[in-house]
Amino acid sequence: MSPSFAQLGVPDAIIRALADHGITEPFAIQAATIADAMEGRDVCGRAPTGSGKTLAFGIPLVATVAQAEPRRPRALVLAPTRELAEQISTELGTFAGPIRIGVVYGGVGYGPQMTALRRGVDILVACPGRLEDLIEQREVDLSDVDQVVLDEADRMADMGFMPAVRRLLDQTDGERQTVLFSATLDGDVAKLTRDYQYEPVRHEVGEETPDIRAAHHRFWKVTTADRNQVTADAVDAVWPAIIFCRTRHGSDRLARKLGQAGIEAATIHGGRSQNQRTRALDQFSRGRVQALVATDVAARGIHVDGVASVIHFDPPEDHKAYVHRSGRTARAGETGVVLSLVQPQQVGDIRAIQRRVDLDEPVTEPDAGEIRALSPGPTQAKPRRAERSTPADKGRPSEKGRTSANKSRRSKKKARSRSGAGRTEQKPSTAESRTAKTGGGPGKKQSGPKKGRHPAKPGNRKARRAHLQPGYQGERRAS
């Protein structure tokens, strides 16, 4: 029988916050790792995507993190993608109470992220690239970080982030606690564990290659000319669907073709701004579109419940990519459909992938009726184009109305300009007068009090852990 959160040593305040969100019993990876992480030990965990890793490392962080000074976080979570970083931050916020959570990633402006860091962030969730940019601009200092989490470390290795991850780890407290989670623990991940973890306790949950056989796998024979229409028919039969394409341009083109076929689709890939990616994911998770067309940036780090089908519009690079893509459906005990569109010249590559993932399915002619019978069907009504307006659009005048109003305002402005009405002389403010006399300007730096020395840290792990908060409390101490 799995231990309860209380038996694992989780503070009552966190248990109550989790219960408010319907979480009352720990998942396997949480039951295996929380107690060790709460004690300050280094943890090396292997678990498949969607197994509850965020709570496994998030609960110990929230329960034990010390209060941070401005620009000097005390805990750091590194994630490979913007979407995963945002989701980790959001999930931690549901039970963090007074603990301050910050998140930094590329694709958005620096301003809000810098503001949060200047105010002080206890736990910082970050993508490596943007974090290094902020360090270079001296907006953040990692020398006080004594708790580090590396989430989806294998994905960071695949994306070429390992050199940056090592540089970041080298800037943290040498006596830090390091927790690492990954779907695999070999290759670069094993080297990282060897070099940056101290006698880690190892926990493994689930198969090293996730069992994707909970889904129904189908392989359809198609030509280049009919792929778009076959995809539209498949989505119309089983949705919500995530469709994987090889390139950004191919994703955008397919989304347009689906729209012409009456299928509402959104795109998500590295060429879209963060706001566009966030909006597309929100539309998909809320059922406002039937399909999310994506490159492999969405193969990991995006956790959307209730995905009914995954369509490999372009074949995956290898069997690992097939597993990661296909894992978006048939999650948490549900079923799903995984459909691969196979052109004649791709049959050999698909057979090789099938052998590596232990599948033996024929390549057949497209049959939307078959996959419709395999799926319980969508829980929402099919979205209509007329329903795509956002809440911000409600109450706005029509385009015609806005044009008329703009013309009216321009006419009034011209009339005032001819008559000279409304023109008044403004006297310079006192501050402006002083600036004119002294030659100073708004860009001139002002001197301020020098920052005091940071308290020295203990020199060993046991002593350092004694300086962590003894437990999660309902209120923060006064600064």
ZAKOLBA-351903 format. One record per residue (C-alpha): residue in three letters; y, z, x. Coordinates in steps of 0.02 Angstrom, whole numbers, padded with zeros to 5 digits, always signed. Example, Ala and Ser with C-alpha at 12.3 -4.5 7.8 and 13.67 -1.06 7.14 Angstrom:
// ZAKOLBA-351903
ALA-00225+00390+00615/SER-00053+00357+00684/
END
This chain:
// ZAKOLBA-351903
MET+00000+00000+00000/SER+00170-00050+00066/PRO+00289+00094+00109/SER+00446+00116+00006/PHE+00622+00095+00075/ALA+00641+00284+00074/GLN+00482+00306+00176/LEU+00550+00181+00302/GLY+00702+00293+00327/VAL+00829+00188+00232/PRO+00979+00293+00176/ASP+00995+00330-00010/ALA+01160+00238-00028/ILE+01080+00076+00032/ILE+00927+00103-00078/ARG+01040+00121-00230/ALA+01140-00034-00184/LEU+00980-00136-00165/ALA+00913-00072-00331/ASP+01073-00129-00415/HIS+01025-00305-00361/GLY+00845-00288-00419/ILE+00770-00252-00247/THR+00657-00101-00257/GLU+00509-00135-00141/PRO+00513-00203+00037/PHE+00436-00371+00081/ALA+00303-00376+00217/ILE+00421-00417+00360/GLN+00540-00279+00303/ALA+00401-00150+00292/ALA+00344-00200+00467/THR+00510-00197+00559/ILE+00639-00084+00475/ALA+00576+00082+00544/ASP+00570+00017+00724/ALA+00742-00061+00710/MET+00813+00099+00633/GLU+00751+00194+00787/GLY+00846+00075+00901/ARG+00697-00016+00975/ASP+00702-00200+01021/VAL+00606-00301+00892/CYS+00528-00473+00907/GLY+00480-00535+00735/ARG+00393-00694+00679/ALA+00406-00737+00496/PRO+00425-00896+00395/THR+00587-00947+00310/GLY+00616-00857+00145/SER+00514-00703+00192/GLY+00658-00578+00180/LYS+00715-00572+00362/THR+00898-00543+00318/LEU+00861-00372+00243/ALA+00737-00336+00383/PHE+00876-00339+00512/GLY+01024-00309+00396/ILE+00972-00139+00330/PRO+00956-00059+00504/LEU+01122-00136+00557/VAL+01217-00070+00406/ALA+01134+00101+00421/THR+01170+00130+00606/VAL+01319+00025+00661/ALA+01467+00117+00737/GLN+01646+00088+00684/ALA+01733-00051+00779/GLU+01904-00068+00854/PRO+02010-00223+00817/ARG+01938-00379+00899/ARG+01790-00277+00967/PRO+01640-00286+00848/ARG+01495-00166+00872/ALA+01354-00275+00802/LEU+01328-00463+00817/VAL+01215-00579+00715/LEU+01196-00756+00784/ALA+01139-00895+00667/PRO+01113-01082+00697/THR+01205-01155+00547/ARG+01364-01124+00448/GLU+01267-01108+00286/LEU+01148-00978+00356/ALA+01291-00877+00432/GLU+01382-00876+00264/GLN+01226-00826+00170/ILE+01188-00684+00292/SER+01366-00619+00274/THR+01358-00628+00085/GLU+01189-00540+00076/LEU+01243-00400+00193/GLY+01398-00376+00088/THR+01294-00333-00066/PHE+01240-00167+00010/ALA+01359-00137+00156/GLY+01475-00019+00063/PRO+01618+00028+00182/ILE+01544-00065+00330/ARG+01657-00212+00373/ILE+01567-00380+00383/GLY+01649-00533+00463/VAL+01587-00711+00481/VAL+01645-00850+00597/TYR+01587-01031+00604/GLY+01658-01203+00634/GLY+01718-01331+00509/VAL+01852-01217+00435/GLY+02021-01153+00493/TYR+02038-01016+00623/GLY+02171-00916+00530/PRO+02067-00808+00410/GLN+01934-00776+00543/MET+02064-00718+00669/THR+02146-00607+00539/ALA+01982-00520+00501/LEU+01945-00493+00686/ARG+02117-00419+00716/ARG+02091-00296+00575/GLY+01922-00245+00642/VAL+01745-00302+00601/ASP+01596-00186+00622/ILE+01462-00321+00602/LEU+01506-00499+00654/VAL+01398-00643+00592/ALA+01431-00799+00695/CYS+01379-00973+00747/PRO+01380-00988+00937/GLY+01506-01130+00953/ARG+01648-01054+00853/LEU+01618-00883+00929/GLU+01638-00952+01104/ASP+01800-01037+01049/LEU+01869-00872+00985/ILE+01818-00781+01144/GLU+01908-00913+01248/GLN+02064-00883+01142/ARG+02044-00695+01172/GLU+02028-00660+00987/VAL+01864-00567+01009/ASP+01781-00464+01145/LEU+01593-00432+01143/SER+01586-00294+01274/ASP+01568-00159+01139/VAL+01423-00247+01051/ASP+01271-00135+01067/GLN+01167-00213+00927/VAL+01123-00398+00926/VAL+01018-00499+00803/LEU+00960-00677+00840/ASP+00908-00757+00675/GLU+00804-00917+00674/ALA+00801-00919+00863/ASP+00683-01069+00867/ARG+00808-01169+00765/MET+00947-01124+00887/ALA+00836-01186+01028/ASP+00802-01350+00934/MET+00989-01376+00909/GLY+01030-01349+01093/PHE+01117-01180+01071/MET+01013-01081+01198/PRO+01137-01096+01343/ALA+01276-01033+01228/VAL+01166-00893+01162/ARG+01130-00835+01339/ARG+01314-00838+01385/LEU+01355-00733+01232/LEU+01217-00607+01264/ASP+01279-00587+01443/GLN+01447-00528+01373/THR+01374-00388+01266/ASP+01332-00209+01315/GLY+01191-00209+01442/GLU+01107-00066+01348/ARG+01111-00155+01181/GLN+00972-00161+01053/THR+00912-00341+01030/VAL+00819-00396+00874/LEU+00751-00573+00867/PHE+00675-00668+00721/SER+00596-00839+00732/ALA+00467-00947+00646/THR+00384-00972+00816/LEU+00385-00864+00972/ASP+00342-00989+01107/GLY+00440-01102+01225/ASP+00625-01059+01243/VAL+00608-00915+01122/ALA+00476-00832+01232/LYS+00592-00852+01384/LEU+00736-00774+01287/THR+00626-00627+01239/ARG+00572-00603+01419/ASP+00749-00608+01488/TYR+00848-00514+01355/GLN+00733-00391+01267/TYR+00672-00224+01334/GLU+00492-00180+01291/PRO+00506-00261+01119/VAL+00389-00212+00980/ARG+00313-00370+00906/HIS+00282-00399+00721/GLU+00209-00558+00647/VAL+00199-00596+00462/GLY+00120-00749+00382/GLU+00048-00902+00466/GLU+00134-00973+00620/THR+00133-01140+00530/PRO+00183-01095+00351/ASP+00059-01142+00217/ILE+00142-01285+00124/ARG-00009-01321+00015/ALA+00065-01220-00128/ALA+00161-01380-00166/HIS+00088-01544-00231/HIS+00106-01676-00094/ARG+00118-01859-00142/PHE+00145-02013-00033/TRP+00214-02169-00117/LYS+00208-02346-00050/VAL+00382-02425-00058/THR+00484-02568+00013/THR+00660-02557+00081/ALA+00726-02648-00072/ASP+00652-02529-00202/ARG+00675-02360-00115/ASN+00838-02318-00204/GLN+00772-02350-00379/VAL+00606-02263-00343/THR+00704-02110-00282/ALA+00811-02110-00439/ASP+00655-02117-00549/ALA+00575-01975-00451/VAL+00728-01863-00467/ASP+00742-01901-00651/ALA+00560-01847-00670/VAL+00569-01686-00565/TRP+00730-01598-00522/PRO+00823-01501-00448/ALA+00776-01604-00294/ILE+00825-01601-00111/ILE+00818-01774-00033/PHE+00810-01791+00156/CYS+00886-01939+00246/ARG+00891-01976+00432/THR+01078-02010+00450/ARG+01244-01953+00376/HIS+01288-02130+00324/GLY+01119-02152+00242/SER+01144-01990+00144/ASP+01314-02044+00078/ARG+01250-02217+00034/LEU+01099-02148-00060/ALA+01208-02026-00158/ARG+01316-02172-00216/LYS+01164-02273-00266/LEU+01093-02125-00364/GLY+01259-02107-00454/GLN+01252-02289-00504/ALA+01077-02256-00573/GLY+01139-02110-00679/ILE+01082-01969-00563/GLU+01211-01835-00520/ALA+01198-01800-00332/ALA+01295-01709-00196/THR+01283-01732-00008/ILE+01274-01607+00134/HIS+01272-01654+00318/GLY+01364-01623+00481/GLY+01499-01750+00442/ARG+01560-01656+00289/SER+01691-01519+00303/GLN+01635-01341+00274/ASN+01724-01336+00107/GLN+01635-01495+00053/ARG+01467-01425+00109/THR+01497-01260+00020/ARG+01550-01349-00139/ALA+01398-01464-00135/LEU+01279-01317-00112/ASP+01365-01222-00253/GLN+01352-01371-00371/PHE+01168-01389-00330/SER+01125-01204-00347/ARG+01216-01195-00515/GLY+01127-01348-00585/ARG+01285-01454-00594/VAL+01198-01593-00497/GLN+01017-01647-00502/ALA+00996-01686-00318/LEU+01060-01628-00149/VAL+01053-01771-00023/ALA+01046-01700+00153/THR+01009-01731+00334/ASP+00900-01608+00428/VAL+01048-01488+00441/ALA+00981-01421+00275/ALA+00800-01407+00329/ARG+00830-01226+00376/GLY+00961-01098+00336/ILE+00986-01152+00156/HIS+00894-01041+00033/VAL+00906-01103-00147/ASP+00785-01036-00275/GLY+00701-01150-00401/VAL+00698-01314-00303/ALA+00572-01417-00401/SER+00547-01560-00278/VAL+00579-01616-00100/ILE+00590-01803-00066/HIS+00571-01874+00108/PHE+00677-02031+00084/ASP+00667-02060+00272/PRO+00510-01997+00360/PRO+00526-01834+00457/GLU+00534-01841+00647/ASP+00370-01746+00667/HIS+00252-01626+00580/LYS+00367-01477+00612/ALA+00510-01565+00524/TYR+00392-01606+00380/VAL+00349-01423+00362/HIS+00529-01364+00372/ARG+00590-01492+00246/SER+00445-01466+00127/GLY+00470-01278+00133/ARG+00624-01294+00022/THR+00509-01300-00130/ALA+00358-01199-00191/ARG+00435-01034-00134/ALA+00408-00857-00196/GLY+00247-00899-00289/GLU+00317-01051-00379/THR+00249-01227-00372/GLY+00338-01386-00324/VAL+00320-01570-00279/VAL+00340-01645-00105/LEU+00360-01834-00111/SER+00362-01949+00041/LEU+00421-02130+00026/VAL+00316-02232+00147/GLN+00358-02408+00200/PRO+00216-02519+00265/GLN+00265-02498+00449/GLN+00269-02307+00430/VAL+00091-02278+00369/GLY+00023-02239+00543/ASP+00158-02108+00578/ILE+00129-02026+00409/ARG-00058-02016+00440/ALA-00024-01927+00606/ILE+00088-01800+00518/GLN-00043-01772+00383/ARG-00173-01731+00514/ARG-00059-01604+00600/VAL-00021-01512+00436/ASP-00200-01524+00368/LEU-00163-01641+00222/ASP-00272-01784+00165/GLU-00178-01878+00029/PRO-00185-02065-00004/VAL-00031-02177-00001/THR-00019-02236-00181/GLU+00094-02339-00292/PRO+00244-02246-00366/ASP+00205-02153-00528/ALA+00347-02046-00597/GLY+00238-01992-00742/GLU+00113-01912-00623/ILE+00239-01803-00533/ARG+00322-01757-00698/ALA+00154-01688-00756/LEU+00140-01584-00596/SER+00306-01495-00624/PRO+00354-01369-00759/GLY+00520-01461-00776/PRO+00701-01405-00753/THR+00766-01249-00839/GLN+00938-01324-00870/ALA+00997-01474-00969/LYS+01032-01630-00869/PRO+01212-01626-00806/ARG+01330-01756-00880/ARG+01473-01836-00786/ALA+01597-01768-00914/GLU+01544-01591-00868/ARG+01582-01606-00683/SER+01758-01535-00692/THR+01781-01370-00604/PRO+01857-01213-00681/ALA+02015-01249-00582/ASP+02036-01413-00679/LYS+02041-01327-00849/GLY+02211-01324-00929/ARG+02283-01455-00813/PRO+02380-01598-00893/SER+02305-01771-00891/GLU+02353-01896-00756/LYS+02467-01983-00880/GLY+02549-01818-00927/ARG+02576-01771-00745/THR+02656-01941-00709/SER+02777-01921-00854/ALA+02823-01745-00801/ASN+02852-01801-00622/LYS+02967-01941-00681/SER+03066-01819-00787/ARG+03088-01699-00640/ARG+03145-01840-00525/SER+03274-01899-00653/LYS+03346-01724-00668/LYS+03353-01705-00479/LYS+03450-01869-00461/ALA+03574-01816-00596/ARG+03608-01651-00505/SER+03629-01743-00340/ARG+03761-01861-00413/SER+03859-01720-00494/GLY+03846-01604-00344/ALA+03781-01468-00459/GLY+03666-01336-00391/ARG+03724-01356-00211/THR+03771-01192-00131/GLU+03811-01140+00044/GLN+03696-01011+00118/LYS+03756-00888+00248/PRO+03642-00858+00395/SER+03544-00697+00388/THR+03580-00554+00506/ALA+03420-00593+00602/GLU+03472-00776+00620/SER+03643-00723+00685/ARG+03563-00613+00817/THR+03446-00755+00866/ALA+03592-00874+00887/LYS+03684-00750+01000/THR+03537-00701+01108/GLY+03452-00871+01121/GLY+03287-00800+01060/GLY+03173-00888+00935/PRO+03032-00857+00817/GLY+02905-00908+00949/LYS+02962-00777+01073/LYS+02826-00649+01111/GLN+02867-00469+01077/SER+02805-00333+01192/GLY+02703-00195+01115/PRO+02612-00039+01165/LYS+02472-00062+01289/LYS+02297-00041+01223/GLY+02210+00118+01278/ARG+02048+00122+01374/HIS+01890+00112+01273/PRO+01781+00267+01286/ALA+01643+00255+01414/LYS+01469+00222+01347/PRO+01311+00319+01392/GLY+01202+00239+01522/ASN+01033+00237+01437/ARG+00960+00183+01272/LYS+00916+00354+01206/ALA+01089+00423+01241/ARG+01171+00268+01171/ARG+01078+00282+01007/ALA+01141+00460+00991/HIS+01316+00389+00983/LEU+01273+00277+00835/GLN+01312+00339+00662/PRO+01175+00460+00607/GLY+01156+00366+00444/TYR+01242+00264+00313/GLN+01381+00362+00227/GLY+01478+00329+00070/GLU+01648+00340+00156/ARG+01711+00290+00327/ARG+01793+00414+00440/ALA+01980+00399+00460/SER+02038+00281+00598/
END
